[in-house]
Amino acid sequence: MSNLSNIKLEIEKYVKDSNFTALQIVEKLEKHYFNKKVNANLKLYKKGKKKVSEITKDLKISPRKFYAILEQKNIQHTKYNK
């Protein structure tokens, strides 16, 4: 529990020093760590070591959103037609 209180204190210090609210800081941290996890999974996807279904389960996103991320980062993938 002490680690969580340390994090809270650091966020409160940062709120005092910056123009952001605590919620904005937490959202930015969430985006940062999500992108970090996405990039790690994309490296495995490029090497063929991880499938789309495994990645979407890890990231808790839909396959459609994952394919949108692939297109955004200009990574080649197979497009399936329904």
Secondary structure, DSSP 8 states (H G I E B T S, - for coil): -HHHHHHHHHHHHHHHHSS--HHHHHHHHHHHHHHHHHHHHHHHHHHTSS-HHHHHHHHT--HHHHHHHHHHTT--------
